Amino acid sequence: MRLTLLACAAAASAFFAATPSRAAGVSAIYGLWVETLANGGGMITQFTPTTISAWGIDADGQQISPTTAETVTYRDLGGVIGVDFVKGGGILIQVRGPTDLVMSFPGEGAHQLKPWRGPQPKAPAAATPANPAPATGASPDASAPPSPVIHY
């Protein structure tokens, strides 16, 4: 009986140790991540303790779309991280390792993210939902308020 309990405890320890998202915690997603697109460009996503921001880049890593930012809270769901938008809705993040995230939007599919190794942003890093960074690319209506939803 005692041997069986020890074996079960060892198996459970091995399972949880092999599940990176359980051990990683919410802070594992903080920073800049990129989803690389087929044309060489991509979408940068920045996670901070209170916001998520995103903007498009061209193949040279230059920002080509306005920054969208949303105030968020995080929940460790034991295998995935729930990102709740303060204005409603949310996404799920699976941490597959220190260099691999999968971001899932309900009903829209998953996005593979890798750490961003390119130039560090200037305006997007300081963006907040109340004061978004100015767009560096062409915009059909520069006076329009920023979208409250992060679009991919």
Steps between C-alpha positions, in 0.01 A plus 500: 500500500776743596693414184189565289453846658863586437471385139186713451667802658805458275281468191302813592822696561638393163174599325487849650871560447460411131214747452673835438187714530431372852846586620541820297232721653348813355826697496640258239301681230612854588702664225497529123388210281462471123279298270687475171282524189557338160604835342786541751313758705329425824293604796677610817317435826625654822381365834552709815351438846200722415477532119526319172603701194538396137617649171598380156855503364644465152770252399766747625342517847364853455157582647237528226172512691368696796554356844193360668509466877263347749498491880500137617511272798651152502391167649718191528261223398742214560628425153397821327490866592172684467535861385185694582439835330363751751244614237387140444617191318837337517751256361688192617877459501673164515866520603672215320847608609714810546498566125156375400152637573168415339244781521139396436214735426161333556350414163799632304770238538849496642809711438855368553720760675877507540710753695559822305874543444478806275525870581333600824193717452499864597141626491317166535670414829360816658152456354206462734132454425434862600797638306588278203820559307463689173486294185818495295337356191229642280157497654168553319382727783772616736244683715302183572532365853704182540319171487435350845563152360830356389462401134709243318 
